[in-house]
Amino acid sequence: MPDVSKITVEDLRKRMEAGEEFVFLDVRNPEAWAESEAMVPNAIRVPLDSFEQQLPHIPKEQNIVTYCT
């Protein structure tokens, strides 16, 4: 299993400014996603209830950041 850790928004911002690339997964449920105006550009929507089915489609060459509200 890959390493799993938490990262703060500030640490993520610093790493991105340093040129590190990430894949963002938006794991909010459909209701939360529809009600929110906050969207990360190019994020992949993967609701948790279908997460396992989507695993083969998630790029694994970069670090992955999941987020929800």
PDB file of N, CA, C, O and CB in Angstrom:
ATOM      1  N   MET A   1       0.849  -1.180   0.000  1.00  0.00           N
ATOM      2  CA  MET A   1       0.000   0.000   0.000  1.00  0.00           C
ATOM      3  C   MET A   1       0.891   1.239   0.000  1.00  0.00           C
ATOM      4  O   MET A   1       1.877   1.289   0.735  1.00  0.00           O
ATOM      5  CB  MET A   1      -0.964   0.000   1.226  1.00  0.00           C
ATOM      6  N   PRO A   2       0.554   2.244  -0.821  1.00  0.00           N
ATOM      7  CA  PRO A   2       1.349   3.468  -0.860  1.00  0.00           C
ATOM      8  C   PRO A   2       1.236   4.236   0.450  1.00  0.00           C
ATOM      9  O   PRO A   2       0.303   4.044   1.228  1.00  0.00           O
ATOM     10  CB  PRO A   2       0.911   4.352  -2.026  1.00  0.00           C
ATOM     11  N   ASP A   3       2.203   5.100   0.667  1.00  0.00           N
ATOM     12  CA  ASP A   3       2.165   5.952   1.855  1.00  0.00           C
ATOM     13  C   ASP A   3       0.973   6.888   1.775  1.00  0.00           C
ATOM     14  O   ASP A   3       0.675   7.444   0.718  1.00  0.00           O
ATOM     15  CB  ASP A   3       3.476   6.756   2.003  1.00  0.00           C
ATOM     16  N   VAL A   4       0.302   7.054   2.890  1.00  0.00           N
ATOM     17  CA  VAL A   4      -0.833   7.969   2.973  1.00  0.00           C
ATOM     18  C   VAL A   4      -0.526   8.962   4.074  1.00  0.00           C
ATOM     19  O   VAL A   4      -0.170   8.570   5.186  1.00  0.00           O
ATOM     20  CB  VAL A   4      -2.183   7.208   3.246  1.00  0.00           C
ATOM     21  N   SER A   5      -0.658  10.234   3.777  1.00  0.00           N
ATOM     22  CA  SER A   5      -0.416  11.250   4.784  1.00  0.00           C
ATOM     23  C   SER A   5      -1.318  12.442   4.537  1.00  0.00           C
ATOM     24  O   SER A   5      -1.891  12.594   3.458  1.00  0.00           O
ATOM     25  CB  SER A   5       1.057  11.676   4.787  1.00  0.00           C
ATOM     26  N   LYS A   6      -1.434  13.279   5.540  1.00  0.00           N
ATOM     27  CA  LYS A   6      -2.211  14.507   5.421  1.00  0.00           C
ATOM     28  C   LYS A   6      -1.265  15.638   5.057  1.00  0.00           C
ATOM     29  O   LYS A   6      -0.083  15.620   5.402  1.00  0.00           O
ATOM     30  CB  LYS A   6      -2.982  14.823   6.740  1.00  0.00           C
ATOM     31  N   ILE A   7      -1.806  16.619   4.354  1.00  0.00           N
ATOM     32  CA  ILE A   7      -1.022  17.784   3.970  1.00  0.00           C
ATOM     33  C   ILE A   7      -1.884  19.020   4.161  1.00  0.00           C
ATOM     34  O   ILE A   7      -3.082  19.005   3.879  1.00  0.00           O
ATOM     35  CB  ILE A   7      -0.516  17.673   2.499  1.00  0.00           C
ATOM     36  N   THR A   8      -1.269  20.079   4.638  1.00  0.00           N
ATOM     37  CA  THR A   8      -2.015  21.324   4.791  1.00  0.00           C
ATOM     38  C   THR A   8      -2.089  22.025   3.437  1.00  0.00           C
ATOM     39  O   THR A   8      -1.309  21.740   2.528  1.00  0.00           O
ATOM     40  CB  THR A   8      -1.355  22.247   5.861  1.00  0.00           C
ATOM     41  N   VAL A   9      -3.026  22.931   3.326  1.00  0.00           N
ATOM     42  CA  VAL A   9      -3.156  23.707   2.098  1.00  0.00           C
ATOM     43  C   VAL A   9      -1.875  24.491   1.844  1.00  0.00           C
ATOM     44  O   VAL A   9      -1.413  24.573   0.706  1.00  0.00           O
ATOM     45  CB  VAL A   9      -4.368  24.659   2.177  1.00  0.00           C
ATOM     46  N   GLU A  10      -1.306  25.060   2.882  1.00  0.00           N
ATOM     47  CA  GLU A  10      -0.074  25.839   2.723  1.00  0.00           C
ATOM     48  C   GLU A  10       1.083  24.967   2.243  1.00  0.00           C
ATOM     49  O   GLU A  10       1.831  25.371   1.353  1.00  0.00           O
ATOM     50  CB  GLU A  10       0.299  26.514   4.044  1.00  0.00           C
ATOM     51  N   ASP A  11       1.238  23.773   2.823  1.00  0.00           N
ATOM     52  CA  ASP A  11       2.306  22.868   2.368  1.00  0.00           C
ATOM     53  C   ASP A  11       2.081  22.446   0.923  1.00  0.00           C
ATOM     54  O   ASP A  11       3.025  22.365   0.138  1.00  0.00           O
ATOM     55  CB  ASP A  11       2.385  21.622   3.272  1.00  0.00           C
ATOM     56  N   LEU A  12       0.843  22.183   0.582  1.00  0.00           N
ATOM     57  CA  LEU A  12       0.519  21.815  -0.796  1.00  0.00           C
ATOM     58  C   LEU A  12       0.856  22.958  -1.743  1.00  0.00           C
ATOM     59  O   LEU A  12       1.441  22.740  -2.803  1.00  0.00           O
ATOM     60  CB  LEU A  12      -0.968  21.437  -0.924  1.00  0.00           C
ATOM     61  N   ARG A  13       0.494  24.155  -1.367  1.00  0.00           N
ATOM     62  CA  ARG A  13       0.790  25.331  -2.188  1.00  0.00           C
ATOM     63  C   ARG A  13       2.297  25.471  -2.406  1.00  0.00           C
ATOM     64  O   ARG A  13       2.740  25.713  -3.529  1.00  0.00           O
ATOM     65  CB  ARG A  13       0.225  26.607  -1.528  1.00  0.00           C
ATOM     66  N   LYS A  14       3.082  25.321  -1.349  1.00  0.00           N
ATOM     67  CA  LYS A  14       4.541  25.430  -1.460  1.00  0.00           C
ATOM     68  C   LYS A  14       5.104  24.365  -2.401  1.00  0.00           C
ATOM     69  O   LYS A  14       5.969  24.655  -3.228  1.00  0.00           O
ATOM     70  CB  LYS A  14       5.195  25.303  -0.074  1.00  0.00           C
ATOM     71  N   ARG A  15       4.619  23.155  -2.275  1.00  0.00           N
ATOM     72  CA  ARG A  15       5.110  22.080  -3.135  1.00  0.00           C
ATOM     73  C   ARG A  15       4.730  22.318  -4.591  1.00  0.00           C
ATOM     74  O   ARG A  15       5.514  22.027  -5.495  1.00  0.00           O
ATOM     75  CB  ARG A  15       4.563  20.733  -2.666  1.00  0.00           C
ATOM     76  N   MET A  16       3.530  22.847  -4.821  1.00  0.00           N
ATOM     77  CA  MET A  16       3.114  23.148  -6.187  1.00  0.00           C
ATOM     78  C   MET A  16       3.948  24.296  -6.758  1.00  0.00           C
ATOM     79  O   MET A  16       4.332  24.258  -7.927  1.00  0.00           O
ATOM     80  CB  MET A  16       1.614  23.501  -6.230  1.00  0.00           C
ATOM     81  N   GLU A  17       4.229  25.308  -5.947  1.00  0.00           N
ATOM     82  CA  GLU A  17       5.062  26.423  -6.396  1.00  0.00           C
ATOM     83  C   GLU A  17       6.484  25.965  -6.722  1.00  0.00           C
ATOM     84  O   GLU A  17       7.168  26.571  -7.546  1.00  0.00           O
ATOM     85  CB  GLU A  17       5.099  27.519  -5.329  1.00  0.00           C
ATOM     86  N   ALA A  18       6.917  24.889  -6.065  1.00  0.00           N
ATOM     87  CA  ALA A  18       8.245  24.338  -6.320  1.00  0.00           C
ATOM     88  C   ALA A  18       8.248  23.439  -7.560  1.00  0.00           C
ATOM     89  O   ALA A  18       9.290  22.905  -7.939  1.00  0.00           O
ATOM     90  CB  ALA A  18       8.734  23.553  -5.099  1.00  0.00           C
ATOM     91  N   GLY A  19       7.086  23.273  -8.185  1.00  0.00           N
ATOM     92  CA  GLY A  19       7.009  22.515  -9.428  1.00  0.00           C
ATOM     93  C   GLY A  19       6.510  21.088  -9.302  1.00  0.00           C
ATOM     94  O   GLY A  19       6.431  20.369 -10.298  1.00  0.00           O
ATOM     95  N   GLU A  20       6.176  20.673  -8.101  1.00  0.00           N
ATOM     96  CA  GLU A  20       5.666  19.306  -7.925  1.00  0.00           C
ATOM     97  C   GLU A  20       4.247  19.228  -8.498  1.00  0.00           C
ATOM     98  O   GLU A  20       3.440  20.142  -8.327  1.00  0.00           O
ATOM     99  CB  GLU A  20       5.680  18.886  -6.408  1.00  0.00           C
ATOM    100  N   GLU A  21       3.970  18.133  -9.169  1.00  0.00           N
ATOM    101  CA  GLU A  21       2.652  17.960  -9.780  1.00  0.00           C
ATOM    102  C   GLU A  21       1.816  16.979  -8.965  1.00  0.00           C
ATOM    103  O   GLU A  21       2.334  16.039  -8.363  1.00  0.00           O
ATOM    104  CB  GLU A  21       2.785  17.469 -11.237  1.00  0.00           C
ATOM    105  N   PHE A  22       0.519  17.225  -8.964  1.00  0.00           N
ATOM    106  CA  PHE A  22      -0.417  16.413  -8.201  1.00  0.00           C
ATOM    107  C   PHE A  22      -1.636  16.084  -9.058  1.00  0.00           C
ATOM    108  O   PHE A  22      -1.980  16.814  -9.987  1.00  0.00           O
ATOM    109  CB  PHE A  22      -0.841  17.140  -6.907  1.00  0.00           C
ATOM    110  N   VAL A  23      -2.272  14.980  -8.724  1.00  0.00           N
ATOM    111  CA  VAL A  23      -3.582  14.640  -9.258  1.00  0.00           C
ATOM    112  C   VAL A  23      -4.557  14.906  -8.119  1.00  0.00           C
ATOM    113  O   VAL A  23      -4.370  14.410  -7.008  1.00  0.00           O
ATOM    114  CB  VAL A  23      -3.655  13.131  -9.781  1.00  0.00           C
ATOM    115  N   PHE A  24      -5.604  15.692  -8.397  1.00  0.00           N
ATOM    116  CA  PHE A  24      -6.597  16.021  -7.382  1.00  0.00           C
ATOM    117  C   PHE A  24      -7.856  15.197  -7.604  1.00  0.00           C
ATOM    118  O   PHE A  24      -8.397  15.146  -8.709  1.00  0.00           O
ATOM    119  CB  PHE A  24      -6.926  17.526  -7.405  1.00  0.00           C
ATOM    120  N   LEU A  25      -8.311  14.552  -6.536  1.00  0.00           N
ATOM    121  CA  LEU A  25      -9.547  13.783  -6.576  1.00  0.00           C
ATOM    122  C   LEU A  25     -10.565  14.454  -5.680  1.00  0.00           C
ATOM    123  O   LEU A  25     -10.342  14.623  -4.482  1.00  0.00           O
ATOM    124  CB  LEU A  25      -9.313  12.314  -6.143  1.00  0.00           C
ATOM    125  N   ASP A  26     -11.673  14.830  -6.265  1.00  0.00           N
ATOM    126  CA  ASP A  26     -12.783  15.429  -5.528  1.00  0.00           C
ATOM    127  C   ASP A  26     -13.706  14.286  -5.117  1.00  0.00           C
ATOM    128  O   ASP A  26     -14.419  13.728  -5.951  1.00  0.00           O
ATOM    129  CB  ASP A  26     -13.549  16.517  -6.393  1.00  0.00           C
ATOM    130  N   VAL A  27     -13.691  13.938  -3.828  1.00  0.00           N
ATOM    131  CA  VAL A  27     -14.455  12.777  -3.361  1.00  0.00           C
ATOM    132  C   VAL A  27     -15.752  13.174  -2.654  1.00  0.00           C
ATOM    133  O   VAL A  27     -16.325  12.390  -1.897  1.00  0.00           O
ATOM    134  CB  VAL A  27     -13.601  11.941  -2.424  1.00  0.00           C
ATOM    135  N   ARG A  28     -16.203  14.395  -2.910  1.00  0.00           N
ATOM    136  CA  ARG A  28     -17.458  14.822  -2.290  1.00  0.00           C
ATOM    137  C   ARG A  28     -18.633  14.049  -2.876  1.00  0.00           C
ATOM    138  O   ARG A  28     -18.603  13.618  -4.028  1.00  0.00           O
ATOM    139  CB  ARG A  28     -17.668  16.336  -2.480  1.00  0.00           C
ATOM    140  N   ASN A  29     -19.670  13.884  -2.055  1.00  0.00           N
ATOM    141  CA  ASN A  29     -20.872  13.233  -2.574  1.00  0.00           C
ATOM    142  C   ASN A  29     -21.543  14.166  -3.568  1.00  0.00           C
ATOM    143  O   ASN A  29     -21.287  15.370  -3.546  1.00  0.00           O
ATOM    144  CB  ASN A  29     -21.851  12.852  -1.423  1.00  0.00           C
ATOM    145  N   PRO A  30     -22.390  13.643  -4.432  1.00  0.00           N
ATOM    146  CA  PRO A  30     -23.004  14.464  -5.481  1.00  0.00           C
ATOM    147  C   PRO A  30     -23.750  15.691  -4.959  1.00  0.00           C
ATOM    148  O   PRO A  30     -23.735  16.740  -5.603  1.00  0.00           O
ATOM    149  CB  PRO A  30     -23.949  13.624  -6.277  1.00  0.00           C
ATOM    150  N   GLU A  31     -24.405  15.572  -3.795  1.00  0.00           N
ATOM    151  CA  GLU A  31     -25.144  16.704  -3.254  1.00  0.00           C
ATOM    152  C   GLU A  31     -24.185  17.817  -2.837  1.00  0.00           C
ATOM    153  O   GLU A  31     -24.409  18.984  -3.157  1.00  0.00           O
ATOM    154  CB  GLU A  31     -26.006  16.263  -2.059  1.00  0.00           C
ATOM    155  N   ALA A  32     -23.120  17.458  -2.127  1.00  0.00           N
ATOM    156  CA  ALA A  32     -22.143  18.461  -1.691  1.00  0.00           C
ATOM    157  C   ALA A  32     -21.466  19.098  -2.890  1.00  0.00           C
ATOM    158  O   ALA A  32     -21.225  20.305  -2.898  1.00  0.00           O
ATOM    159  CB  ALA A  32     -21.090  17.832  -0.763  1.00  0.00           C
ATOM    160  N   TRP A  33     -21.158  18.305  -3.900  1.00  0.00           N
ATOM    161  CA  TRP A  33     -20.503  18.832  -5.094  1.00  0.00           C
ATOM    162  C   TRP A  33     -21.419  19.839  -5.800  1.00  0.00           C
ATOM    163  O   TRP A  33     -20.967  20.905  -6.220  1.00  0.00           O
ATOM    164  CB  TRP A  33     -20.120  17.681  -6.056  1.00  0.00           C
ATOM    165  N   ALA A  34     -22.698  19.500  -5.929  1.00  0.00           N
ATOM    166  CA  ALA A  34     -23.644  20.368  -6.631  1.00  0.00           C
ATOM    167  C   ALA A  34     -23.882  21.680  -5.883  1.00  0.00           C
ATOM    168  O   ALA A  34     -24.142  22.709  -6.507  1.00  0.00           O
ATOM    169  CB  ALA A  34     -24.968  19.641  -6.833  1.00  0.00           C
ATOM    170  N   GLU A  35     -23.796  21.650  -4.560  1.00  0.00           N
ATOM    171  CA  GLU A  35     -24.077  22.835  -3.761  1.00  0.00           C
ATOM    172  C   GLU A  35     -22.869  23.754  -3.592  1.00  0.00           C
ATOM    173  O   GLU A  35     -23.013  24.878  -3.112  1.00  0.00           O
ATOM    174  CB  GLU A  35     -24.579  22.421  -2.413  1.00  0.00           C
ATOM    175  N   SER A  36     -21.696  23.295  -3.974  1.00  0.00           N
ATOM    176  CA  SER A  36     -20.473  24.057  -3.730  1.00  0.00           C
ATOM    177  C   SER A  36     -20.050  24.871  -4.942  1.00  0.00           C
ATOM    178  O   SER A  36     -20.233  24.458  -6.087  1.00  0.00           O
ATOM    179  CB  SER A  36     -19.353  23.126  -3.327  1.00  0.00           C
ATOM    180  N   GLU A  37     -19.482  26.029  -4.664  1.00  0.00           N
ATOM    181  CA  GLU A  37     -18.887  26.826  -5.729  1.00  0.00           C
ATOM    182  C   GLU A  37     -17.379  26.593  -5.786  1.00  0.00           C
ATOM    183  O   GLU A  37     -16.714  27.062  -6.710  1.00  0.00           O
ATOM    184  CB  GLU A  37     -19.193  28.322  -5.522  1.00  0.00           C
ATOM    185  N   ALA A  38     -16.836  25.873  -4.809  1.00  0.00           N
ATOM    186  CA  ALA A  38     -15.396  25.618  -4.748  1.00  0.00           C
ATOM    187  C   ALA A  38     -15.061  24.385  -5.584  1.00  0.00           C
ATOM    188  O   ALA A  38     -15.489  23.273  -5.277  1.00  0.00           O
ATOM    189  CB  ALA A  38     -14.926  25.426  -3.277  1.00  0.00           C
ATOM    190  N   MET A  39     -14.297  24.604  -6.632  1.00  0.00           N
ATOM    191  CA  MET A  39     -13.874  23.508  -7.509  1.00  0.00           C
ATOM    192  C   MET A  39     -12.386  23.663  -7.796  1.00  0.00           C
ATOM    193  O   MET A  39     -11.928  24.765  -8.101  1.00  0.00           O
ATOM    194  CB  MET A  39     -14.702  23.492  -8.842  1.00  0.00           C
ATOM    195  N   VAL A  40     -11.638  22.592  -7.703  1.00  0.00           N
ATOM    196  CA  VAL A  40     -10.227  22.617  -8.068  1.00  0.00           C
ATOM    197  C   VAL A  40     -10.152  22.336  -9.565  1.00  0.00           C
ATOM    198  O   VAL A  40     -10.648  21.308 -10.026  1.00  0.00           O
ATOM    199  CB  VAL A  40      -9.385  21.566  -7.234  1.00  0.00           C
ATOM    200  N   PRO A  41      -9.539  23.238 -10.328  1.00  0.00           N
ATOM    201  CA  PRO A  41      -9.445  23.018 -11.775  1.00  0.00           C
ATOM    202  C   PRO A  41      -8.774  21.677 -12.100  1.00  0.00           C
ATOM    203  O   PRO A  41      -7.768  21.310 -11.493  1.00  0.00           O
ATOM    204  CB  PRO A  41      -8.666  24.165 -12.434  1.00  0.00           C
ATOM    205  N   ASN A  42      -9.340  20.969 -13.051  1.00  0.00           N
ATOM    206  CA  ASN A  42      -8.827  19.679 -13.533  1.00  0.00           C
ATOM    207  C   ASN A  42      -8.922  18.545 -12.519  1.00  0.00           C
ATOM    208  O   ASN A  42      -8.355  17.475 -12.737  1.00  0.00           O
ATOM    209  CB  ASN A  42      -7.403  19.836 -13.943  1.00  0.00           C
ATOM    210  N   ALA A  43      -9.630  18.763 -11.419  1.00  0.00           N
ATOM    211  CA  ALA A  43      -9.807  17.679 -10.450  1.00  0.00           C
ATOM    212  C   ALA A  43     -10.671  16.593 -11.067  1.00  0.00           C
ATOM    213  O   ALA A  43     -11.541  16.861 -11.895  1.00  0.00           O
ATOM    214  CB  ALA A  43     -10.444  18.202  -9.133  1.00  0.00           C
ATOM    215  N   ILE A  44     -10.415  15.373 -10.651  1.00  0.00           N
ATOM    216  CA  ILE A  44     -11.196  14.227 -11.108  1.00  0.00           C
ATOM    217  C   ILE A  44     -12.263  13.956 -10.056  1.00  0.00           C
ATOM    218  O   ILE A  44     -11.952  13.754  -8.882  1.00  0.00           O
ATOM    219  CB  ILE A  44     -10.289  12.958 -11.348  1.00  0.00           C
ATOM    220  N   ARG A  45     -13.518  13.954 -10.484  1.00  0.00           N
ATOM    221  CA  ARG A  45     -14.607  13.664  -9.540  1.00  0.00           C
ATOM    222  C   ARG A  45     -14.713  12.166  -9.342  1.00  0.00           C
ATOM    223  O   ARG A  45     -14.926  11.411 -10.290  1.00  0.00           O
ATOM    224  CB  ARG A  45     -15.959  14.242 -10.043  1.00  0.00           C
ATOM    225  N   VAL A  46     -14.561  11.747  -8.093  1.00  0.00           N
ATOM    226  CA  VAL A  46     -14.668  10.333  -7.745  1.00  0.00           C
ATOM    227  C   VAL A  46     -15.428  10.242  -6.430  1.00  0.00           C
ATOM    228  O   VAL A  46     -14.807  10.203  -5.367  1.00  0.00           O
ATOM    229  CB  VAL A  46     -13.252   9.651  -7.639  1.00  0.00           C
ATOM    230  N   PRO A  47     -16.755  10.208  -6.476  1.00  0.00           N
ATOM    231  CA  PRO A  47     -17.512  10.078  -5.234  1.00  0.00           C
ATOM    232  C   PRO A  47     -17.097   8.813  -4.479  1.00  0.00           C
ATOM    233  O   PRO A  47     -16.845   7.771  -5.084  1.00  0.00           O
ATOM    234  CB  PRO A  47     -19.024  10.054  -5.525  1.00  0.00           C
ATOM    235  N   LEU A  48     -17.032   8.921  -3.160  1.00  0.00           N
ATOM    236  CA  LEU A  48     -16.557   7.801  -2.359  1.00  0.00           C
ATOM    237  C   LEU A  48     -17.340   6.517  -2.580  1.00  0.00           C
ATOM    238  O   LEU A  48     -16.780   5.427  -2.469  1.00  0.00           O
ATOM    239  CB  LEU A  48     -16.606   8.163  -0.918  1.00  0.00           C
ATOM    240  N   ASP A  49     -18.633   6.628  -2.890  1.00  0.00           N
ATOM    241  CA  ASP A  49     -19.415   5.408  -3.067  1.00  0.00           C
ATOM    242  C   ASP A  49     -19.042   4.641  -4.338  1.00  0.00           C
ATOM    243  O   ASP A  49     -19.460   3.496  -4.509  1.00  0.00           O
ATOM    244  CB  ASP A  49     -20.886   5.748  -3.095  1.00  0.00           C
ATOM    245  N   SER A  50     -18.260   5.257  -5.231  1.00  0.00           N
ATOM    246  CA  SER A  50     -17.796   4.533  -6.420  1.00  0.00           C
ATOM    247  C   SER A  50     -16.269   4.547  -6.528  1.00  0.00           C
ATOM    248  O   SER A  50     -15.709   4.298  -7.596  1.00  0.00           O
ATOM    249  CB  SER A  50     -18.413   5.143  -7.684  1.00  0.00           C
ATOM    250  N   PHE A  51     -15.609   4.839  -5.413  1.00  0.00           N
ATOM    251  CA  PHE A  51     -14.158   4.988  -5.412  1.00  0.00           C
ATOM    252  C   PHE A  51     -13.431   3.735  -5.912  1.00  0.00           C
ATOM    253  O   PHE A  51     -12.555   3.824  -6.772  1.00  0.00           O
ATOM    254  CB  PHE A  51     -13.683   5.327  -4.018  1.00  0.00           C
ATOM    255  N   GLU A  52     -13.791   2.590  -5.382  1.00  0.00           N
ATOM    256  CA  GLU A  52     -13.091   1.356  -5.771  1.00  0.00           C
ATOM    257  C   GLU A  52     -13.261   1.046  -7.254  1.00  0.00           C
ATOM    258  O   GLU A  52     -12.324   0.559  -7.886  1.00  0.00           O
ATOM    259  CB  GLU A  52     -13.599   0.179  -4.940  1.00  0.00           C
ATOM    260  N   GLN A  53     -14.423   1.313  -7.818  1.00  0.00           N
ATOM    261  CA  GLN A  53     -14.637   1.069  -9.240  1.00  0.00           C
ATOM    262  C   GLN A  53     -13.803   2.016 -10.101  1.00  0.00           C
ATOM    263  O   GLN A  53     -13.451   1.678 -11.232  1.00  0.00           O
ATOM    264  CB  GLN A  53     -16.117   1.217  -9.584  1.00  0.00           C
ATOM    265  N   GLN A  54     -13.486   3.195  -9.574  1.00  0.00           N
ATOM    266  CA  GLN A  54     -12.745   4.198 -10.332  1.00  0.00           C
ATOM    267  C   GLN A  54     -11.226   4.050 -10.216  1.00  0.00           C
ATOM    268  O   GLN A  54     -10.491   4.670 -10.985  1.00  0.00           O
ATOM    269  CB  GLN A  54     -13.147   5.569  -9.873  1.00  0.00           C
ATOM    270  N   LEU A  55     -10.749   3.248  -9.279  1.00  0.00           N
ATOM    271  CA  LEU A  55      -9.308   3.120  -9.062  1.00  0.00           C
ATOM    272  C   LEU A  55      -8.507   2.845 -10.331  1.00  0.00           C
ATOM    273  O   LEU A  55      -7.454   3.457 -10.510  1.00  0.00           O
ATOM    274  CB  LEU A  55      -9.052   2.029  -8.081  1.00  0.00           C
ATOM    275  N   PRO A  56      -8.947   1.962 -11.214  1.00  0.00           N
ATOM    276  CA  PRO A  56      -8.142   1.711 -12.414  1.00  0.00           C
ATOM    277  C   PRO A  56      -8.001   2.935 -13.324  1.00  0.00           C
ATOM    278  O   PRO A  56      -7.101   2.970 -14.163  1.00  0.00           O
ATOM    279  CB  PRO A  56      -8.750   0.580 -13.197  1.00  0.00           C
ATOM    280  N   HIS A  57      -8.863   3.925 -13.175  1.00  0.00           N
ATOM    281  CA  HIS A  57      -8.856   5.103 -14.045  1.00  0.00           C
ATOM    282  C   HIS A  57      -8.099   6.296 -13.457  1.00  0.00           C
ATOM    283  O   HIS A  57      -8.007   7.349 -14.088  1.00  0.00           O
ATOM    284  CB  HIS A  57     -10.268   5.512 -14.343  1.00  0.00           C
ATOM    285  N   ILE A  58      -7.564   6.127 -12.258  1.00  0.00           N
ATOM    286  CA  ILE A  58      -6.881   7.224 -11.581  1.00  0.00           C
ATOM    287  C   ILE A  58      -5.396   7.175 -11.914  1.00  0.00           C
ATOM    288  O   ILE A  58      -4.753   6.150 -11.691  1.00  0.00           O
ATOM    289  CB  ILE A  58      -7.104   7.155 -10.046  1.00  0.00           C
ATOM    290  N   PRO A  59      -4.835   8.264 -12.444  1.00  0.00           N
ATOM    291  CA  PRO A  59      -3.401   8.284 -12.756  1.00  0.00           C
ATOM    292  C   PRO A  59      -2.570   8.056 -11.493  1.00  0.00           C
ATOM    293  O   PRO A  59      -2.878   8.601 -10.433  1.00  0.00           O
ATOM    294  CB  PRO A  59      -3.009   9.624 -13.416  1.00  0.00           C
ATOM    295  N   LYS A  60      -1.537   7.264 -11.614  1.00  0.00           N
ATOM    296  CA  LYS A  60      -0.737   6.935 -10.438  1.00  0.00           C
ATOM    297  C   LYS A  60       0.716   7.391 -10.568  1.00  0.00           C
ATOM    298  O   LYS A  60       1.552   7.040  -9.735  1.00  0.00           O
ATOM    299  CB  LYS A  60      -0.781   5.445 -10.190  1.00  0.00           C
ATOM    300  N   GLU A  61       1.020   8.166 -11.600  1.00  0.00           N
ATOM    301  CA  GLU A  61       2.381   8.635 -11.829  1.00  0.00           C
ATOM    302  C   GLU A  61       2.742   9.817 -10.930  1.00  0.00           C
ATOM    303  O   GLU A  61       3.919  10.142 -10.776  1.00  0.00           O
ATOM    304  CB  GLU A  61       2.556   9.024 -13.283  1.00  0.00           C
ATOM    305  N   GLN A  62       1.744  10.453 -10.343  1.00  0.00           N
ATOM    306  CA  GLN A  62       1.970  11.637  -9.508  1.00  0.00           C
ATOM    307  C   GLN A  62       1.349  11.392  -8.142  1.00  0.00           C
ATOM    308  O   GLN A  62       0.569  10.460  -7.946  1.00  0.00           O
ATOM    309  CB  GLN A  62       1.373  12.924 -10.168  1.00  0.00           C
ATOM    310  N   ASN A  63       1.720  12.262  -7.201  1.00  0.00           N
ATOM    311  CA  ASN A  63       1.080  12.204  -5.901  1.00  0.00           C
ATOM    312  C   ASN A  63      -0.398  12.544  -6.074  1.00  0.00           C
ATOM    313  O   ASN A  63      -0.768  13.366  -6.912  1.00  0.00           O
ATOM    314  CB  ASN A  63       1.767  13.172  -4.892  1.00  0.00           C
ATOM    315  N   ILE A  64      -1.219  11.907  -5.280  1.00  0.00           N
ATOM    316  CA  ILE A  64      -2.668  12.095  -5.355  1.00  0.00           C
ATOM    317  C   ILE A  64      -3.141  12.824  -4.111  1.00  0.00           C
ATOM    318  O   ILE A  64      -2.791  12.460  -2.988  1.00  0.00           O
ATOM    319  CB  ILE A  64      -3.403  10.737  -5.507  1.00  0.00           C
ATOM    320  N   VAL A  65      -3.942  13.860  -4.327  1.00  0.00           N
ATOM    321  CA  VAL A  65      -4.543  14.614  -3.227  1.00  0.00           C
ATOM    322  C   VAL A  65      -6.047  14.435  -3.323  1.00  0.00           C
ATOM    323  O   VAL A  65      -6.651  14.759  -4.345  1.00  0.00           O
ATOM    324  CB  VAL A  65      -4.144  16.138  -3.274  1.00  0.00           C
ATOM    325  N   THR A  66      -6.653  13.920  -2.259  1.00  0.00           N
ATOM    326  CA  THR A  66      -8.113  13.828  -2.216  1.00  0.00           C
ATOM    327  C   THR A  66      -8.627  14.959  -1.345  1.00  0.00           C
ATOM    328  O   THR A  66      -7.977  15.381  -0.389  1.00  0.00           O
ATOM    329  CB  THR A  66      -8.591  12.436  -1.673  1.00  0.00           C
ATOM    330  N   TYR A  67      -9.809  15.437  -1.700  1.00  0.00           N
ATOM    331  CA  TYR A  67     -10.403  16.485  -0.868  1.00  0.00           C
ATOM    332  C   TYR A  67     -11.903  16.345  -0.873  1.00  0.00           C
ATOM    333  O   TYR A  67     -12.509  15.799  -1.795  1.00  0.00           O
ATOM    334  CB  TYR A  67      -9.995  17.884  -1.358  1.00  0.00           C
ATOM    335  N   CYS A  68     -12.485  16.866   0.205  1.00  0.00           N
ATOM    336  CA  CYS A  68     -13.941  16.882   0.353  1.00  0.00           C
ATOM    337  C   CYS A  68     -14.286  18.068   1.239  1.00  0.00           C
ATOM    338  O   CYS A  68     -13.403  18.799   1.686  1.00  0.00           O
ATOM    339  CB  CYS A  68     -14.487  15.529   0.960  1.00  0.00           C
ATOM    340  N   THR A  69     -15.565  18.251   1.486  1.00  0.00           N
ATOM    341  CA  THR A  69     -15.962  19.354   2.366  1.00  0.00           C
ATOM    342  C   THR A  69     -16.566  18.813   3.631  1.00  0.00           C
ATOM    343  O   THR A  69     -16.964  19.584   4.504  1.00  0.00           O
ATOM    344  CB  THR A  69     -16.950  20.291   1.669  1.00  0.00           C
TER     345      THR A  69
END
